[in-house]
Each structure stands twice: as structure tokens, then as C-alpha cells.
Amino acid sequence: MPRRAAIWLARGFLAALACSSVTWGATTLPAFVEQTRLDGAGDLILRNVPVSDAELGDLGPLLSRAAARSDCMPASDRSAAVIRLRLAENALVSGDQVDARMGELDTAVRKALGCAPADPYLWLVLFWLRNTRQGLNDANFDLLRMSYRLGPNEGWIVVKRSAMALAMFDALPPDLSAEVVAEFARLVKTELYTEAIDLLKGPGWVHRDRLLAGLAAVPQRNVDILTKTMADIGYDLDRRSPAERRNLQRESNDRGDELARMPPEARARP
């Protein structure tokens, strides 16, 4: 009898465990599926894949539930913030629902940072958002400082952050402009030449003297590779970009055409 009782007790325990497992699975599976869908869309956006409002439309209920949830799910909250960012960017392009989308993004980013305050990308997003809505001010610069402090060496963030910072380089306080220069030097030092070149021939071109001066402590081999590669694609770091050379050539051609149309006696005058 004691043995039979023990068997029935073991069976009852196993049955209860199985029932609880089924209940747990039924409860958590929808949340897991939602997180997977949010993370998938967020990853596409972070890889700069164009995603339209129509393609994100089915995620509306998931985003609403993420916003309403009071507990922390850092991965889901981060993905929701990234998706809200793309929706806000799309709204800026179309000119439709801008204020509403910006407000939703602000709420999503602050919620995600409340759960994961050490995320440097979210601080960068909040910096962009506040500048877009309020304009540059000292309080907003603190958000950019947080991004630099928390994520100085994450390559994919560095590229996005440097592009944004170089676009407003002249308006940055001295400590942040120094961070931009140092960040560019780290890209070259770690041999991320493609990223450094894209920045240098893009928003960094007008600030190339400052950026190149910041390479003083970078190994000369790395600097030589950067210089040669830039020259190979038509950018003379000491002189002009291809576009600037084309403009000069066009101006020269225009002057030549103008002289050709002038009468000989006019061309002879000093």
C-alpha cells in the first residue's frame, strides 16, 4: 500500500507539472510570438532596410500593447522604440501625422530607457527626437553626451552618431566636437575604412581639416590607406572633391564659351 500510494503521488505530481507547463506555454507563447515579430521588424530597420507604413501596419496592436504594458521587457520595448522611430521618419517624409508619431516615439523611447538606461542607441534617438521637436539646446546636448559615454566603441552606432553629429558640427559645444573628431580617429585606427570614408566624403567633407588633424595619434599605415583609398575614388584630401572639381571645370568651360562669343576687339581689351 505505501508503494502504491507513492506511485500515485508521483503520477499526480507529474500530471500537475505537465498541466502547469501547458498553462505556462499557452500564456507565454503569444508574448514570445509578439516579441519575435517586433524584433524582426526592428532588426530590419536597424540595418537601414526601407520599411513602409503599410509593411508595419500589422504591428499596430503589438505596439499599442507594448506601450500599455507597465512591466519591463527590454528587448520588446527597444524594438518597439525602433519601429516607432521609422514610423516617425516616414511621417516626416510624408508630412502626415507628424506630431502624433513624434509623441508616440517619445513615449516609447522613454519607456525603453526606463528599462534599459545603458542603451547608447536609444539616447541617440532621444537626442535626434528632441532636436527635431525643440531645436538644439544645452539640455539636448546632454543626451548626445550620454550616447558617447555609454557606447564609445559600437561600430554601427558610431556611424549613425557621427553622421548626425557632423551634420551639426559647427553648433556642437567644444567637448562634443572633440568627441566627434576622436570617434572618427577610432574608426580609422580600428580599420573601419568603409565607414570612415563614407563619413569623410559625406557630412565630414567640409570639416575634413579637423578630422584629419585628429588622426595624429593613429598609425601612419592606417592614415596612408585612408588617404590612398580616398584618392582612388577621386577625393584629394588636400584639395577638392570630385564634385568641386566638376564645378570648377564647368565654370572654366562657361568662361571659355563666354570669351568665344565676344568680338575680337573686346577680347583684346585689358
Steps between C-alpha positions, in 0.01 A plus 500: 500500500772757581667418168174541307433829675846621409439406135171687490662798670778505240246472219296784647809717528597431140147573380494828689839589358383422147186709546700792634742472207212507253350799678834681504550431130151620410559817703851584377477385137301803380749733672789311341341523156439873546858558610630304201295712259609827662865393510493395134364835387741687728800312360401589143473867592836503677656351185360801307256287300218725369176406679176679413200577719302236312758235587491602866122530514440154646725586794270776625323286766835362620642850535191611692529207741872570548420863585224402744702233680631621836766234550842494335580287198820672384535323163138560400500857629817577304358349180178695547701823533696421182178434307348823635812677373443374146133598517602850611757524217237391250264766636764771456538399136126489429407793724213297646442425872834655593404625847324176595787282380757714677304480825472121473873476434580716803287277723650180359861615534454623856333172596781296341766712673317458829553124462849516345661837583842392372393473135712753302289473186179596678672806648601595146143455378372717785758766407379500139136511609540789741702700245237440236219611728669772705818603319856487631553596862735418785264245658482304175877490473504307826310220322774478237762497776324200655518314169874564472560405862307172484596381151836637388607198295188343348568531129144504366401768751818698429408535132148627571616726781793648307285574195250684719764686698700604193186644345477743795872516575527880507220521759652244740664608824880448511489175698262337252685619191812346655305175548405502131863541394616229740227265380610542139859426603385179672332387178824543307709344777277191511518477118133568439597679180170464316314671783766769540505573126120527481508755782796692363365541147150564636416726795863516611643645179458864602669417831777286351780717639384439858440131439837445335679696774345258748685209335835610646506211747373240248763268346635651180424180309128544572509865399679412176236240415223753561675767292573265209150356495348847502730598212400187308135607509583857400535684831822694545515562874721805452289658228157421359232236467386372158190721519711808575731419208201456270364837607835667435522334159146611419582858602815489287303370203238771548769768504651352184162501328442859606837609361434315174176696455670837555619701197879497444542866592328440838723200574807710436410765760673475839 
